[in-house]
């Protein structure tokens, strides 16, 4: 299962943060997102959207909570051949745009 492979990569430190993800994490409107928080969100998280046709690697949207209960969304791309995860973006979902942080509001 994809989320399990992503968790393994986090456990082994095989995680690369894109420039875009770093910028989003530093400038998050609800406060900076730390790497530790992304790890906590992945460990507690669930896959809520799957993007198998993304290039160069299939990706997915994960929703999880940090140890302190902060909701985090991560778009993670997984390279099976390289055994790494690329964090495409990370943000705190706006409750005005999400039902339970797992379903988009129309």
KOLMAR-172597 format. One line per field, with one value per atom (N, C-alpha, C): x, y, z; residue in one letter; residue number from 1. Coordinates in pm, whole numbers, plus 50000, padded with zeros to 5 digits. Example, Ala and Ser with C-alpha at 12.3 -4.5 7.8 and 13.67 -1.06 7.14 Angstrom:
BEGIN
X: 51319|51230|51320|51285|51367|51290
Y: 49431|49550|49670|49775|49894|50003
Z: 50780|50780|50780|50708|50714|50787
rest: A|A|A|S|S|S
nr: 1|1|1|2|2|2
//
This chain:
BEGIN
X: 50085|50000|50089|50051|50134|50168|50071|50098|50199|50197|50295|50436|50450|50582|50632|50539|50576|50621|50550|50589|50727|50755|50887|50997|50972|51071|51095|50991|51007|51090|51063|51135|51284|51318|51458|51522|51447|51502|51518|51442|51449|51338|51345|51243|51312|51262|51315|51202|51229|51131|51159|51061|51078|51093|51147|51159|51022|50924|50787|50736|50760|50714|50781|50911|50982|50923|50896|50839|50701|50618|50484|50489|50579|50591|50636|50731|50783|50681|50599|50507|50361|50337|50200|50122|50001|49921|49882|49876|49841|49964|50082|50207|50298|50426|50525|50502|50521|50512|50655|50683|50816|50824|50946|50964|50907|50928|50876|50724|50658|50512|50470|50548|50513|50527|50631|50653|50536|50496|50384|50255|50233|50112|50110|50224|50230|50206|50265|50248|50102|50032|49892|49795|49846|49761|49695|49611|49546|49547|49550|49550|49407|49390|49254|49232|49338|49328|49451|49432|49540|49557|49682|49711|49811|49768|49860|49924|49867|49920|50013|50038|50130|50269|50339|50477|50568|50688|50755|50721|50652|50617|50470|50406|50270|50270|50161|50156|50019|50008|49883|49875|49754|49730|49704|49782|49769|49720|49625|49579|49617|49679|49713|49719|49728|49738|49876|49926|50050|50021|50125|50110|50026|50033|49956|49818|49777|49643|49630|49741|49736|49710|49608|49582|49683|49734|49831|49792|49803|49791|49929|49963|50090|50061|50117|50116|50253|50251|50373|50383|50498|50526|50622|50599|50681|50752|50884|50964|50999|50936|50965|51107|51151|51284|51395|51372|51473|51448|51329|51296|51294|51241|51233|51093|51065|50943|50981|50909|50925|50802|50823|50713|50694|50583|50554|50504|50416|50368|50316|50309|50255|50187|50069|49993|49894|49848|49739|49610|49522|49400|49307|49250|49156|49021|48967|48839|48723|48739|48634|48630|48736|48745|48735|48729|48730|48626|48560|48476|48567|48577|48660|48803|48847|48981|49007|48903|48922|48844|48744|48663|48652|48680|48674|48530|48512|48382|48371|48251|48231|48209
Y: 49882|50000|50125|50225|50343|50415|50434|50508|50434|50302|50225|50244|50248|50273|50413|50509|50646|50652|50584|50580|50517|50412|50348|50447|50522|50621|50725|50770|50865|50801|50675|50605|50591|50577|50562|50694|50804|50934|50954|50880|50891|50982|51108|51207|51331|51379|51500|51603|51723|51831|51919|51934|52021|52166|52248|52390|52450|52409|52458|52418|52291|52244|52325|52347|52425|52565|52629|52764|52763|52665|52656|52631|52545|52513|52635|52710|52828|52941|52951|53064|53026|52913|52866|52973|53003|53111|53083|52955|52921|52897|52927|52909|52807|52828|52742|52593|52510|52365|52312|52237|52180|52040|51996|51861|51756|51775|51680|51668|51779|51776|51697|51706|51628|51479|51444|51304|51254|51333|51295|51280|51371|51366|51241|51203|51082|50957|50954|50836|50816|50927|50916|50924|50953|50993|50882|50931|50842|50907|50824|50869|50911|51037|51083|51109|51126|51138|51072|51004|50933|50990|51015|51070|50978|50859|50760|50799|50896|50934|51055|51107|51220|51180|51278|51255|51355|51322|51198|51077|51096|50984|50993|50880|50883|50954|51022|51094|51076|51132|51121|51235|51260|51358|51283|51314|51251|51356|51315|51398|51329|51404|51349|51458|51415|51507|51497|51610|51610|51562|51541|51499|51600|51727|51833|51855|51768|51777|51873|51919|52010|51930|51969|51899|51942|51846|51874|51795|51858|51791|51788|51673|51657|51593|51651|51583|51518|51384|51305|51229|51239|51159|51048|50928|50814|50756|50748|50684|50543|50446|50308|50269|50315|50277|50337|50456|50521|50499|50453|50429|50556|50664|50791|50850|50941|51019|51164|51228|51371|51440|51532|51613|51727|51723|51824|51952|51937|52051|52002|52093|52065|52191|52175|52291|52247|52344|52320|52350|52252|52275|52376|52459|52561|52495|52501|52435|52490|52609|52663|52593|52520|52454|52302|52248|52102|52057|51945|51875|51778|51793|51703|51692|51789|51793|51679|51604|51490|51499|51586|51601|51749|51780|51919|51970|52093|52157|52214|52213|52264|52412
Z: 50000|50000|50000|49925|49905|50035|50120|50244|50332|50328|50406|50352|50220|50160|50194|50195|50231|50377|50464|50606|50624|50548|50554|50515|50408|50363|50473|50538|50649|50760|50790|50895|50865|50736|50695|50656|50667|50631|50481|50402|50256|50206|50252|50221|50167|50053|49991|49988|50034|50031|49911|49823|49707|49754|49668|49699|49730|49652|49672|49811|49849|49981|50092|50081|50183|50197|50083|50085|50149|50112|50169|50319|50361|50503|50583|50529|50600|50605|50501|50490|50513|50576|50602|50679|50631|50691|50836|50875|51013|51101|51049|51123|51055|51067|51002|51034|50933|50950|50957|51062|51082|51022|50989|50936|51031|51160|51259|51248|51219|51205|51081|50973|50854|50885|50960|50999|51085|51183|51269|51189|51094|51013|50925|50871|50788|50874|50992|51079|51120|51147|51191|51074|50956|50845|50766|50675|50581|50444|50344|50206|50171|50130|50099|49950|49874|49729|49668|49556|49490|49350|49310|49178|49107|49066|49010|48877|48807|48676|48682|48802|48815|48766|48710|48665|48734|48765|48724|48809|48923|49011|49049|49072|49125|49261|49290|49417|49482|49602|49676|49776|49823|49927|50056|50158|50289|50389|50471|50582|50711|50800|50930|51035|51159|51271|51335|51379|51454|51596|51672|51812|51890|51850|51917|51857|51763|51705|51589|51534|51419|51292|51213|51087|50980|50906|50800|50676|50561|50433|50369|50312|50240|50106|50000|49872|49861|49854|49853|49721|49656|49537|49579|49527|49567|49445|49454|49349|49394|49335|49371|49331|49213|49166|49253|49309|49392|49541|49576|49716|49799|49740|49812|49801|49893|49888|49864|49775|49751|49805|49898|49949|49850|49778|49677|49742|49840|49917|50051|50146|50279|50328|50385|50433|50539|50614|50709|50635|50621|50544|50610|50527|50575|50598|50721|50749|50667|50611|50525|50389|50355|50224|50231|50354|50371|50473|50444|50542|50616|50747|50829|50777|50702|50642|50544|50506|50417|50286|50282|50161|50127|50000|49957|49954|50000|49988|49846|49793|49656|49654
rest: X|X|X|X|X|X|X|X|X|X|X|X|X|X|X|X|X|X|X|X|X|X|X|X|X|X|X|X|X|X|X|X|X|X|X|X|X|X|X|X|X|X|X|X|X|X|X|X|X|X|X|X|X|X|X|X|X|X|X|X|X|X|X|X|X|X|X|X|X|X|X|X|X|X|X|X|X|X|X|X|X|X|X|X|X|X|X|X|X|X|X|X|X|X|X|X|X|X|X|X|X|X|X|X|X|X|X|X|X|X|X|X|X|X|X|X|X|X|X|X|X|X|X|X|X|X|X|X|X|X|X|X|X|X|X|X|X|X|X|X|X|X|X|X|X|X|X|X|X|X|X|X|X|X|X|X|X|X|X|X|X|X|X|X|X|X|X|X|X|X|X|X|X|X|X|X|X|X|X|X|X|X|X|X|X|X|X|X|X|X|X|X|X|X|X|X|X|X|X|X|X|X|X|X|X|X|X|X|X|X|X|X|X|X|X|X|X|X|X|X|X|X|X|X|X|X|X|X|X|X|X|X|X|X|X|X|X|X|X|X|X|X|X|X|X|X|X|X|X|X|X|X|X|X|X|X|X|X|X|X|X|X|X|X|X|X|X|X|X|X|X|X|X|X|X|X|X|X|X|X|X|X|X|X|X|X|X|X|X|X|X|X|X|X|X|X|X|X|X|X|X|X|X|X|X|X|X|X|X|X|X|X|X|X|X|X|X|X
nr: 1|1|1|2|2|2|3|3|3|4|4|4|5|5|5|6|6|6|7|7|7|8|8|8|9|9|9|10|10|10|11|11|11|12|12|12|13|13|13|14|14|14|15|15|15|16|16|16|17|17|17|18|18|18|19|19|19|20|20|20|21|21|21|22|22|22|23|23|23|24|24|24|25|25|25|26|26|26|27|27|27|28|28|28|29|29|29|30|30|30|31|31|31|32|32|32|33|33|33|34|34|34|35|35|35|36|36|36|37|37|37|38|38|38|39|39|39|40|40|40|41|41|41|42|42|42|43|43|43|44|44|44|45|45|45|46|46|46|47|47|47|48|48|48|49|49|49|50|50|50|51|51|51|52|52|52|53|53|53|54|54|54|55|55|55|56|56|56|57|57|57|58|58|58|59|59|59|60|60|60|61|61|61|62|62|62|63|63|63|64|64|64|65|65|65|66|66|66|67|67|67|68|68|68|69|69|69|70|70|70|71|71|71|72|72|72|73|73|73|74|74|74|75|75|75|76|76|76|77|77|77|78|78|78|79|79|79|80|80|80|81|81|81|82|82|82|83|83|83|84|84|84|85|85|85|86|86|86|87|87|87|88|88|88|89|89|89|90|90|90|91|91|91|92|92|92|93|93|93|94|94|94|95|95|95|96|96|96|97|97|97|98|98|98|99|99|99|100|100|100|101|101|101|102|102|102|103|103|103|104|104|104|105|105|105|106|106|106
//
